[in-house]
């Protein structure tokens, strides 16, 4: 039975509002870095794990702390903590800020992502130009292109633990800090 003519504008407005309310969820997902290759089961747990990893990669891609806050649990633990880095969510925030001071145009891609249970393995690629400062060294627009491998444990939709390896030899060589 068609809607009464008086109710049609109300139904149309309600439908339009519902669609508009859904847009931020889609827009938020669209602005996240997407993996080029993804191997994950089609389960709610895997979807939450992928979302946490994409948010974290987007944090590194943009430097926007809200993505780190969305991705990392409050008791986040870096299991391969570099010397001098603070443990917990503050560590990656500080590291990103310092690295962006050296490579302001840094971009991050997820080349591969593999999910198994509460773990996700992520192959990342970092690109940009060394135009800022790293320690006492000033960049001279050197191209930066290095890779990293991370393994996350995700609990309640957030990264609780991270083990990571970066190709620092390549990075430091590109910065002119190592032969």
ABEGO torsion letter per residue (X at the ends): XBBBAAAAAAAAAAAAAAAAAAAAAAAAAAABBBBABBBBBBBAAAAAAAAAAAAAAAAAAAGBAAAAAAABBAABBBABBBBGBBBEAAAAAAAAAAAAAABAABBBBBABBBBBEABBBBBBBBBEBBABBBEABBBAGBBBBBBBBBBBBBBGGBBABBBBBBBAAAAAAAAGABX
